[in-house]
Amino acid sequence: MRQIPRLVVVAGLIQLLGPAMAPPAHAQGHGDHGQAGAGAAPASRRVTMEALHAAGGVPPGWRFTVPPGDAVAGRQAFVDWKCYACHAIKGEQFPLKPGETATAGPELSGMGGHHPAEYLAESIVNPSAVLIEGPGYIGGDGRSIMPSYPDMTLGQLVNLVAYLKTLGTPEPAHAHEPAPERMVGGYRVRLAYKTADAGGHMHHAQGGMMMSKAPARLLVFLMDQAGQPIPHTPVQARIEVPGKPAKMVKLGPTFGAQGFHYEADVTLPEGTNRITLSIGPTAMRLGPDAPSGLKRAQTATFPWK
């Protein structure tokens, strides 16, 4: 796929900076890169021009973020551009002709749960930036087989990304649904729970090998507004069950397949209806432009079911 011309992207930026985003018309999805309605706008960051220049032109920890879009309009764009002719999505009914199946590109089911919005956007605007080795990705010229769509505006791109993000990864049987997220005092806080996994670890026992369960775990992902992990911060969870004393659990810093997070081995009692996290203050040294909320203890409450 060739990149979308700069003129179209600039026009899209003007749309986004205007009073309202123009309604979507067309878009196109990409392969293995990728809740209905518009999402919440990311929090703004403040920085002086001097600090911006001193940091190399961008704020410390900066990354590009995609503004919230309209997932319903994005789905319509997916249909209008006939993306379904190349990409199948489980559970969706698109107007393929009888006997036809989407085979040219990879299936998109679950892509929204695998990739952040910014990666999905890049896969549409510049699909050859990351080439996945496997069927349905690379053509004979060594570039992505995804074609270009020069008529796509930035507004349409944002809506399509919003739709792709609704294609969340189905959680395995041992994972709790969902993984909610909150913004509190400069922290982005995401909470997840993994129940005990019977396919855990092998260990020796009298008479042979025994399989032990991996313990149930409570995970907290603590990030700044740009999505960067925040270490050196105390995290404690209060687990509440109606009619019973609350259970307090301290989470420790952990690094694993999910990246850096805070974790505790704990089984949530039956009937748990609320988990309250006590966070901070961080022990890191904070610069003058760091969010003031990081200097104080914060509380994030998650209804649970």
Residue frames relative to the residue before (quaternion, step in Angstrom):
aa qw qx qy qz dx dy dz
M 1.0000 0.0000 0.0000 0.0000 0.00 0.00 0.00
R 0.3459 -0.7168 0.5631 0.2222 3.57 -1.01 0.78
Q 0.5851 -0.5996 0.4097 0.3609 3.53 -1.11 0.60
I 0.5474 -0.5837 0.4847 0.3531 3.55 -1.21 0.56
P 0.5316 -0.6482 0.4224 0.3447 3.63 -0.81 0.90
R 0.6025 -0.5973 0.3979 0.3492 3.53 -1.11 0.79
L 0.6096 0.5794 -0.3602 0.4036 3.60 1.03 -0.77
V 0.6541 0.5090 -0.3163 0.4616 3.56 0.99 -0.84
V 0.6547 0.5111 -0.3166 0.4581 3.59 0.95 -0.85
V 0.6401 0.5158 -0.3254 0.4673 3.58 0.98 -0.82
A 0.6344 0.5216 -0.3307 0.4648 3.56 1.01 -0.82
G 0.6462 0.5200 -0.3209 0.4573 3.55 1.03 -0.78
L 0.6265 0.5363 -0.3364 0.4547 3.56 1.05 -0.76
I 0.6251 0.5257 -0.3365 0.4686 3.57 1.02 -0.78
Q 0.6158 0.5437 -0.3445 0.4545 3.57 1.04 -0.77
L 0.7025 0.4830 -0.2814 0.4405 3.57 0.82 -1.01
L 0.7011 0.4611 -0.2755 0.4689 3.55 1.04 -0.67
G 0.5505 0.6090 -0.3884 0.4186 3.58 1.29 -0.14
P 0.7731 -0.3565 0.2393 0.4668 3.61 -1.30 -0.10
A 0.8068 -0.0441 0.0584 0.5862 3.61 0.98 -0.72
M 0.5370 -0.6168 0.4703 0.3317 3.53 -1.22 0.52
A 0.4860 -0.6651 0.4743 0.3106 3.57 -0.89 0.85
P 0.5509 -0.6158 0.4325 0.3609 3.63 -1.03 0.62
P 0.5259 -0.6680 0.4290 0.3054 3.58 -1.02 0.77
A 0.1734 -0.7777 0.5914 0.1242 3.54 -1.21 0.47
H 0.8202 -0.0526 0.0881 0.5628 3.58 0.73 -1.05
A 0.0988 0.7758 -0.6218 0.0418 3.55 -1.27 0.44
Q 0.2013 -0.7738 0.5856 0.1331 3.53 -1.30 0.11
G 0.3390 -0.7579 0.5246 0.1884 3.57 -0.88 0.89
H 0.3078 -0.7231 0.5851 0.1999 3.52 -1.35 0.17
G 0.7008 -0.5173 0.3173 0.3750 3.48 -1.30 0.26
D 0.8880 -0.1224 0.0513 0.4404 3.50 -1.22 -0.65
H 0.4436 0.6060 -0.5168 0.4108 3.59 0.78 1.10
G 0.8255 0.4221 -0.0679 0.3684 3.62 0.30 -0.13
Q 0.2415 -0.6058 0.7353 0.1843 9.38 -9.12 4.29
A 0.6124 -0.5924 0.3386 0.3992 3.36 -0.61 0.80
G 0.7335 0.3898 -0.3028 0.4673 3.54 -1.17 0.62
A 0.6782 -0.4976 0.3541 0.4086 3.52 -1.31 0.16
G 0.3707 -0.7215 0.5398 0.2250 3.57 -1.08 0.75
A 0.6473 -0.5114 0.3930 0.4062 3.51 -1.35 0.02
A 0.4860 -0.6670 0.4809 0.2960 3.56 -0.98 0.85
P 0.4963 -0.6560 0.4647 0.3277 3.62 -0.94 0.80
A 0.5712 -0.6068 0.4316 0.3452 3.56 -1.13 0.66
S 0.4733 -0.6744 0.4920 0.2811 3.56 -1.11 0.74
R 0.2494 -0.7350 0.6074 0.1695 3.53 -1.27 0.46
R 0.2257 -0.7667 0.5862 0.1326 3.57 -1.10 0.70
V 0.1046 0.7802 -0.6071 0.1085 3.55 -0.99 0.87
T 0.4429 -0.6711 0.5155 0.2962 3.58 -1.07 0.63
M 0.6175 -0.5508 0.4023 0.3917 3.57 -1.20 0.48
E 0.6213 0.5451 -0.3493 0.4415 3.58 1.04 -0.73
A 0.6703 0.4836 -0.2971 0.4781 3.59 0.94 -0.90
L 0.6162 0.5549 -0.3395 0.4441 3.57 1.08 -0.74
H 0.6880 0.4663 -0.2794 0.4808 3.57 0.90 -0.93
A 0.6521 0.5278 -0.3186 0.4412 3.57 1.00 -0.80
A 0.6977 0.4614 -0.2629 0.4808 3.58 1.15 -0.62
G 0.6465 -0.5477 0.3216 0.4227 3.58 1.24 0.21
G 0.7227 -0.4588 0.2483 0.4533 3.59 1.18 0.39
V 0.7573 0.2202 -0.1545 0.5951 3.57 1.28 -0.20
P 0.5823 -0.5783 0.4155 0.3924 3.62 -1.12 0.49
P 0.6063 -0.5475 0.4092 0.4065 3.63 -1.11 0.54
G 0.8229 0.1921 -0.1693 0.5072 3.55 -0.87 0.97
W 0.3794 0.7564 -0.4674 0.2559 3.60 1.25 0.16
R 0.0938 0.7458 -0.6596 0.0037 3.52 -1.25 0.53
F 0.5894 -0.5755 0.4314 0.3680 3.55 -1.18 0.54
T 0.0900 -0.7936 0.6002 0.0445 3.58 -0.98 0.83
V 0.3777 -0.7109 0.5516 0.2185 3.56 -1.11 0.76
P 0.4212 -0.7028 0.5001 0.2804 3.63 -0.77 0.92
P 0.6243 -0.5519 0.3810 0.4006 3.60 -1.17 0.40
G 0.1461 -0.7954 0.5845 0.0662 3.55 -1.09 0.76
D 0.5572 -0.5793 0.4845 0.3454 3.53 -1.39 -0.08
A 0.3230 -0.7878 0.4943 0.1756 3.58 -0.29 1.26
V 0.6194 0.5411 -0.3510 0.4476 3.61 1.04 -0.70
A 0.6679 0.4721 -0.2909 0.4963 3.56 0.96 -0.88
G 0.6269 0.5449 -0.3356 0.4444 3.57 1.07 -0.67
R 0.6235 0.5213 -0.3371 0.4752 3.58 1.08 -0.70
Q 0.6414 0.5162 -0.3278 0.4633 3.57 0.99 -0.81
A 0.6250 0.5233 -0.3334 0.4737 3.56 1.05 -0.74
F 0.6040 0.5576 -0.3399 0.4569 3.57 1.06 -0.78
V 0.6717 0.4734 -0.2798 0.4964 3.58 1.05 -0.82
D 0.6638 0.5353 -0.3142 0.4173 3.59 0.85 -0.99
W 0.7329 0.3956 -0.2282 0.5042 3.56 1.02 -0.79
K 0.4048 -0.7476 0.4410 0.2878 3.57 1.36 0.10
C 0.1435 0.8091 -0.5476 0.1580 3.56 0.99 0.89
Y 0.5931 0.6019 -0.3472 0.4067 3.57 1.16 -0.64
A 0.5535 0.6151 -0.3991 0.3949 3.60 1.20 -0.36
C 0.7533 0.3283 -0.1904 0.5371 3.58 1.22 -0.50
H 0.7954 0.2818 -0.1091 0.5254 3.57 1.05 -0.80
A 0.2411 -0.7626 0.5866 0.1268 3.57 -0.73 1.08
I 0.0823 -0.7622 0.6403 0.0483 3.55 -1.23 0.62
K 0.4151 -0.7250 0.4913 0.2463 3.57 -0.59 1.11
G 0.8001 0.2849 -0.2275 0.4763 3.54 -0.99 0.91
E 0.6513 0.4882 -0.3209 0.4842 3.59 1.26 -0.15
Q 0.2281 -0.7551 0.6008 0.1299 3.54 -1.15 0.71
F 0.0241 0.8038 -0.5906 0.0673 3.56 -0.36 1.27
P 0.5850 -0.6556 0.3660 0.3067 3.61 -1.11 0.67
L 0.1036 0.7838 -0.5984 0.1298 3.57 0.54 1.15
K 0.5314 -0.6094 0.4744 0.3480 3.55 -1.14 0.58
P 0.6429 -0.5309 0.3684 0.4112 3.62 -1.12 0.57
G 0.8065 0.2540 -0.2083 0.4916 3.55 -0.86 1.01
E 0.6071 0.5642 -0.3599 0.4286 3.60 1.23 -0.26
T 0.0490 -0.7684 0.6363 0.0472 3.55 -1.18 0.60
A 0.4926 -0.6462 0.4941 0.3092 3.56 -1.16 0.60
T 0.0588 0.8434 -0.5256 0.0949 3.56 -0.46 1.19
A 0.5647 0.6447 -0.3978 0.3275 3.62 1.09 -0.54
G 0.8016 0.1903 -0.0904 0.5595 3.56 0.94 -0.87
P 0.6536 -0.5292 0.3648 0.3996 3.59 -1.23 0.27
E 0.5883 -0.5678 0.4445 0.3660 3.56 -1.23 0.50
L 0.3323 -0.7758 0.5112 0.1623 3.57 -1.01 0.84
S 0.3869 0.7327 -0.4888 0.2729 3.60 1.21 -0.01
G 0.8383 0.1924 -0.1543 0.4863 3.57 -0.83 1.01
M 0.4497 0.7252 -0.4456 0.2707 3.61 1.22 -0.14
G 0.6188 0.5700 -0.3515 0.4107 3.59 1.04 -0.68
G 0.6772 0.4803 -0.2837 0.4799 3.56 1.17 -0.57
H 0.6586 0.5208 -0.3053 0.4493 3.58 1.24 -0.36
H 0.8244 0.2174 -0.0545 0.5198 3.58 1.01 -0.79
P 0.4861 -0.6415 0.4952 0.3270 3.61 -1.11 0.60
A 0.6891 -0.5000 0.3331 0.4053 3.56 -1.25 0.46
E 0.6518 0.5416 -0.3247 0.4200 3.58 0.95 -0.83
Y 0.6418 0.5068 -0.3250 0.4750 3.59 1.04 -0.70
L 0.6260 0.5294 -0.3295 0.4683 3.57 1.05 -0.79
A 0.6474 0.5187 -0.3235 0.4553 3.58 0.96 -0.85
E 0.6587 0.4993 -0.3176 0.4647 3.58 0.91 -0.84
S 0.6413 0.5435 -0.3344 0.4260 3.59 0.98 -0.77
I 0.6675 0.4626 -0.2944 0.5038 3.58 1.22 -0.45
V 0.7121 0.4526 -0.2568 0.4713 3.58 0.87 -0.96
N 0.8071 0.0329 0.0376 0.5883 3.58 0.97 -0.89
P 0.0758 -0.8659 0.4925 0.0448 3.62 0.54 1.12
S 0.6482 0.5186 -0.3340 0.4465 3.59 1.12 -0.41
A 0.4352 0.6965 -0.4677 0.3269 3.61 1.26 0.01
V 0.7642 0.0914 -0.0491 0.6366 3.57 1.12 -0.74
L 0.1120 -0.8082 0.5775 0.0289 3.57 -0.58 1.16
I 0.2501 -0.7726 0.5703 0.1233 3.56 -0.67 1.15
E 0.3533 -0.7366 0.5361 0.2126 3.56 -0.81 0.98
G 0.5580 0.5740 -0.4390 0.4079 3.55 -0.58 1.15
P 0.6822 -0.4853 0.3439 0.4252 3.58 -1.26 0.29
G 0.8065 0.3049 -0.2209 0.4559 3.56 -1.07 0.78
Y 0.6702 0.5038 -0.3014 0.4540 3.60 1.18 0.33
I 0.8331 0.1729 -0.0408 0.5238 3.60 0.63 -1.14
G 0.3282 -0.7532 0.5436 0.1717 3.54 -0.96 0.95
G 0.7393 -0.4287 0.2979 0.4253 3.52 -1.34 -0.01
D 0.6587 0.5035 -0.3079 0.4667 3.58 1.22 -0.42
G 0.5584 -0.6364 0.3753 0.3773 3.57 1.29 0.10
R 0.6327 0.4933 -0.3372 0.4927 3.56 1.29 0.19
S 0.6870 -0.4563 0.3540 0.4410 3.56 -1.31 0.19
I 0.4496 -0.6872 0.4991 0.2768 3.59 -1.04 0.75
M 0.4927 0.6611 -0.4388 0.3573 3.60 1.22 -0.14
P 0.3803 -0.7398 0.5050 0.2303 3.61 -0.76 0.98
S 0.5227 -0.6203 0.4796 0.3346 3.56 -1.31 0.19
Y 0.1633 -0.7665 0.6159 0.0804 3.54 -1.26 0.55
P 0.1388 -0.8605 0.4852 0.0695 3.59 0.39 1.24
D 0.6444 0.5291 -0.3373 0.4371 3.63 1.16 -0.35
M 0.4941 0.6668 -0.4343 0.3501 3.59 1.21 -0.11
T 0.2545 -0.7487 0.5911 0.1589 3.58 -0.93 0.89
L 0.6495 -0.5113 0.3766 0.4182 3.55 -1.25 0.26
G 0.6083 0.5566 -0.3521 0.4429 3.58 1.07 -0.67
Q 0.6597 0.4933 -0.3011 0.4804 3.56 1.00 -0.81
L 0.6144 0.5470 -0.3357 0.4589 3.56 1.06 -0.76
V 0.6620 0.5122 -0.3050 0.4544 3.59 0.89 -0.95
N 0.6679 0.4933 -0.3067 0.4654 3.60 0.93 -0.83
L 0.6429 0.5177 -0.3273 0.4599 3.58 0.98 -0.79
V 0.6309 0.5187 -0.3295 0.4736 3.58 1.00 -0.80
A 0.6257 0.5376 -0.3364 0.4542 3.60 1.00 -0.81
Y 0.6502 0.4960 -0.3161 0.4809 3.60 1.02 -0.75
L 0.6590 0.5115 -0.3200 0.4491 3.59 0.86 -0.88
K 0.6378 0.5302 -0.3273 0.4527 3.57 1.09 -0.69
T 0.5927 0.5499 -0.3850 0.4450 3.63 1.16 -0.29
L 0.6097 0.5500 -0.3520 0.4493 3.59 1.23 -0.34
G 0.0085 0.8579 -0.5115 0.0475 3.53 0.70 1.15
T 0.5599 -0.6043 0.4561 0.3365 3.52 -1.23 0.57
P 0.4282 -0.6731 0.5235 0.2992 3.61 -0.78 0.90
E 0.4103 -0.7185 0.5043 0.2469 3.57 -0.76 1.03
P 0.5205 -0.6179 0.4740 0.3502 3.62 -1.04 0.64
A 0.7101 -0.4921 0.3008 0.4040 3.55 -1.26 0.42
H 0.7164 0.4480 -0.2663 0.4638 3.60 1.09 -0.59
A 0.6084 0.5484 -0.3646 0.4429 3.62 1.23 0.22
H 0.4162 -0.6976 0.5287 0.2462 3.54 -1.08 0.79
E 0.2695 -0.7459 0.5885 0.1573 3.57 -1.05 0.79
P 0.6881 -0.3305 -0.6458 -0.0144 1.62 -1.71 1.79
A 0.5021 -0.5742 0.5013 0.4084 3.57 -1.25 -0.47
P 0.1407 -0.8468 0.5070 0.0776 3.61 0.20 1.24
E 0.2030 -0.7768 0.5885 0.0947 3.54 -1.25 0.51
R 0.0837 -0.7819 0.6172 0.0277 3.56 -1.14 0.74
M 0.2623 -0.7043 0.6281 0.2015 3.56 -1.33 0.40
V 0.1376 0.7903 -0.5836 0.1261 3.61 -0.61 1.12
G 0.8839 -0.0748 0.0440 0.4596 3.55 -0.84 1.03
G 0.7532 -0.3652 0.2153 0.5030 3.60 0.98 0.75
Y 0.6361 0.4904 -0.3304 0.4958 3.59 1.29 -0.06
R 0.2051 -0.6721 0.6861 0.1880 3.52 -1.29 0.55
V 0.0732 -0.8268 0.5570 -0.0263 3.56 -0.55 1.20
R 0.0184 -0.7857 0.6182 -0.0121 3.57 -0.77 1.06
L 0.1768 -0.7992 0.5725 0.0478 3.55 -0.90 1.03
A 0.0400 0.7909 -0.6082 0.0544 3.58 -0.93 0.92
Y 0.1527 -0.7794 0.6030 0.0749 3.54 -1.23 0.56
K 0.1110 -0.7747 0.6214 0.0368 3.56 -0.93 0.99
T 0.3278 -0.7506 0.5381 0.1990 3.57 -0.69 1.05
A 0.7070 -0.4577 0.3182 0.4353 3.58 -1.27 0.28
D 0.2618 -0.7728 0.5671 0.1122 3.54 -0.95 0.98
A 0.3849 -0.7470 0.4965 0.2176 3.57 -0.56 1.20
G 0.6781 0.4590 -0.2906 0.4951 3.59 1.16 -0.51
G 0.1850 0.8534 -0.4660 0.1425 3.56 0.93 0.92
H 0.7912 -0.2965 0.2592 0.4678 3.56 -0.56 -1.17
M 0.3919 -0.6902 0.5590 0.2400 3.54 -1.15 0.72
H 0.0897 0.7821 -0.6157 0.0343 3.59 -1.04 0.71
H 0.5596 -0.6219 0.4413 0.3245 3.53 -1.23 0.55
A 0.0353 0.7624 -0.6457 0.0246 3.56 -1.12 0.75
Q 0.6665 -0.4886 0.3535 0.4382 3.57 -1.21 0.36
G 0.7934 0.2661 -0.2139 0.5039 3.57 -0.73 1.05
G 0.7882 -0.2913 0.1720 0.5141 3.63 1.13 0.03
M 0.7012 -0.4467 0.3598 0.4235 3.51 -1.33 -0.47
M 0.1531 -0.7695 0.6158 0.0723 3.55 -1.13 0.77
M 0.3148 -0.7263 0.5772 0.2007 3.57 -1.15 0.65
S 0.1483 -0.7940 0.5850 0.0732 3.58 -0.73 1.05
K 0.5036 -0.6527 0.4768 0.3051 3.54 -1.15 0.59
A 0.4171 -0.6207 0.5876 0.3090 3.53 -1.19 0.62
P 0.4803 -0.7076 0.4246 0.2971 3.62 -0.73 0.96
A 0.5711 -0.5437 0.4770 0.3882 3.53 -1.29 0.36
R 0.1143 -0.8212 0.5589 0.0108 3.57 -1.00 0.81
L 0.2317 -0.7151 0.6411 0.1545 3.50 -1.21 0.70
L 0.1003 -0.8179 0.5666 0.0029 3.58 -0.73 1.10
V 0.0702 -0.7728 0.6301 0.0306 3.56 -1.03 0.85
F 0.1609 -0.7666 0.6177 0.0701 3.55 -0.82 1.08
L 0.0920 -0.8146 0.5723 -0.0204 3.54 -0.50 1.28
M 0.0568 0.8190 -0.5599 0.1121 3.57 -0.54 1.23
D 0.4693 -0.6096 0.5303 0.3563 3.53 -1.30 0.19
Q 0.7474 -0.4174 0.2662 0.4430 3.59 -1.27 0.00
A 0.6803 0.4667 -0.2887 0.4859 3.57 1.20 -0.43
G 0.5945 -0.6068 0.3547 0.3907 3.58 1.26 0.09
Q 0.4971 0.6497 -0.4387 0.3719 3.60 1.23 0.21
P 0.5146 -0.6566 0.4476 0.3220 3.65 -0.87 0.89
I 0.2422 -0.7561 0.5931 0.1337 3.58 -1.10 0.75
P 0.1605 -0.8027 0.5689 0.0791 3.63 -0.46 1.17
H 0.7833 0.3859 -0.2356 0.4266 3.55 -1.39 -0.23
T 0.5504 0.5885 -0.4015 0.4354 3.56 0.96 0.87
P 0.3919 -0.7177 0.5147 0.2576 3.63 -0.73 0.95
V 0.0379 -0.7850 0.6181 -0.0154 3.55 -1.01 0.93
Q 0.0330 0.7922 -0.6061 0.0634 3.56 -0.82 1.03
A 0.2225 -0.7885 0.5644 0.1015 3.57 -1.02 0.85
R 0.1861 -0.7384 0.6389 0.1089 3.55 -1.07 0.84
I 0.1402 -0.8112 0.5671 0.0274 3.58 -0.47 1.26
E 0.1102 -0.8437 0.5253 0.0000 3.56 -0.52 1.22
V 0.0470 -0.7472 0.6630 0.0024 3.54 -1.09 0.94
P 0.5033 -0.6706 0.4406 0.3207 3.64 -0.71 0.98
G 0.8275 0.2184 -0.1798 0.4850 3.57 -0.90 0.99
K 0.7185 0.3777 -0.2420 0.5315 3.59 1.28 0.02
P 0.5936 -0.5620 0.4175 0.3969 3.61 -1.15 0.48
A 0.5124 -0.6427 0.4719 0.3187 3.58 -1.04 0.74
K 0.3098 -0.7381 0.5734 0.1745 3.55 -1.14 0.69
M 0.2095 -0.7865 0.5724 0.0993 3.59 -0.80 1.03
V 0.0291 -0.8018 0.5956 -0.0384 3.56 -0.87 1.01
K 0.2539 -0.7530 0.5893 0.1456 3.56 -0.94 0.92
L 0.2208 -0.7825 0.5718 0.1091 3.59 -0.84 1.00
G 0.2406 -0.7877 0.5553 0.1152 3.54 -0.99 0.87
P 0.6059 -0.5589 0.4121 0.3882 3.59 -1.19 0.48
T 0.0158 -0.8020 0.5932 -0.0682 3.55 -0.92 1.02
F 0.0869 -0.7641 0.6330 0.0882 3.56 -1.15 0.59
G 0.1675 0.7839 -0.5781 0.1527 3.56 -0.82 1.03
A 0.8175 -0.2324 0.1763 0.4966 3.54 -1.22 -0.53
Q 0.6906 0.4630 -0.2780 0.4810 3.60 1.14 -0.60
G 0.5813 -0.5625 0.3865 0.4431 3.60 1.25 0.00
F 0.7296 -0.3962 0.2998 0.4699 3.56 -1.27 -0.30
H 0.1924 0.7538 -0.6095 0.1527 3.57 -0.99 0.93
Y 0.4437 -0.6344 0.5463 0.3196 3.55 -1.36 -0.08
E 0.0341 -0.8366 0.5416 -0.0743 3.58 -0.85 0.98
A 0.0140 -0.7642 0.6444 0.0217 3.53 -1.26 0.57
D 0.4064 -0.6714 0.5606 0.2644 3.55 -1.10 0.74
V 0.3030 0.7395 -0.5422 0.2596 3.57 -0.40 1.21
T 0.2760 -0.7293 0.6021 0.1717 3.54 -1.12 0.75
L 0.3813 -0.7259 0.5219 0.2352 3.56 -0.68 1.05
P 0.4582 -0.6932 0.4769 0.2865 3.61 -0.78 0.96
E 0.5957 -0.5424 0.4502 0.3850 3.56 -1.21 0.52
G 0.7916 0.2931 -0.2294 0.4846 3.56 -0.89 0.93
T 0.3398 0.7376 -0.5147 0.2747 3.60 1.21 0.19
N 0.0532 -0.8351 0.5474 0.0048 3.59 -0.72 1.03
R 0.8019 0.1101 -0.0769 0.5821 3.59 1.23 -0.13
I 0.0706 -0.7563 0.6493 0.0387 3.54 -1.12 0.82
T 0.0916 -0.7997 0.5931 0.0155 3.55 -0.71 1.12
L 0.2048 -0.7933 0.5668 0.0868 3.55 -0.74 1.08
S 0.1819 -0.7310 0.6484 0.1102 3.54 -1.06 0.88
I 0.0427 -0.8355 0.5441 -0.0638 3.56 -0.54 1.23
G 0.8552 0.1896 -0.1373 0.4625 3.53 -1.04 0.86
P 0.5226 -0.0110 -0.7905 -0.3190 1.35 -2.47 -0.40
T 0.5852 -0.5973 0.4135 0.3602 3.55 -1.13 0.62
A 0.4187 -0.6991 0.5269 0.2414 3.54 -1.18 0.66
M 0.4788 0.6731 -0.4442 0.3468 3.60 1.25 -0.01
R 0.4997 -0.5895 0.5287 0.3510 3.52 -1.25 0.40
L 0.1809 -0.8106 0.5532 0.0639 3.57 -0.75 1.07
G 0.4164 -0.7020 0.5239 0.2436 3.54 -1.00 0.87
P 0.6948 -0.4997 0.3196 0.4067 3.59 -1.23 0.30
D 0.7216 0.4219 -0.2558 0.4857 3.60 1.13 -0.53
A 0.4263 0.6936 -0.4747 0.3345 3.61 1.23 0.19
P 0.6007 -0.5667 0.4070 0.3904 3.62 -1.06 0.64
S 0.4973 -0.6873 0.4410 0.2929 3.58 -0.81 0.98
G 0.5786 0.6188 -0.3648 0.3864 3.58 1.17 -0.55
L 0.5912 0.5814 -0.3661 0.4224 3.58 1.19 -0.46
K 0.6394 0.5428 -0.3192 0.4412 3.58 1.23 -0.41
R 0.7313 0.3697 -0.2080 0.5341 3.59 1.28 -0.20
A 0.5622 -0.5613 0.4727 0.3814 3.56 -1.25 0.39
Q 0.1269 -0.7964 0.5899 0.0407 3.55 -1.00 0.87
T 0.2350 -0.7632 0.5864 0.1354 3.57 -1.23 0.46
A 0.0461 -0.7771 0.6276 0.0035 3.57 -0.97 0.93
T 0.1386 -0.8114 0.5664 0.0396 3.58 -0.66 1.12
F 0.1034 -0.7977 0.5941 0.0124 3.56 -0.89 1.02
P 0.3398 -0.6971 0.5869 0.2324 3.62 -0.65 1.01
W 0.1300 -0.8141 0.5654 0.0257 3.60 -0.96 0.84
K 0.0493 0.7898 -0.6111 0.0213 3.54 -1.14 0.63
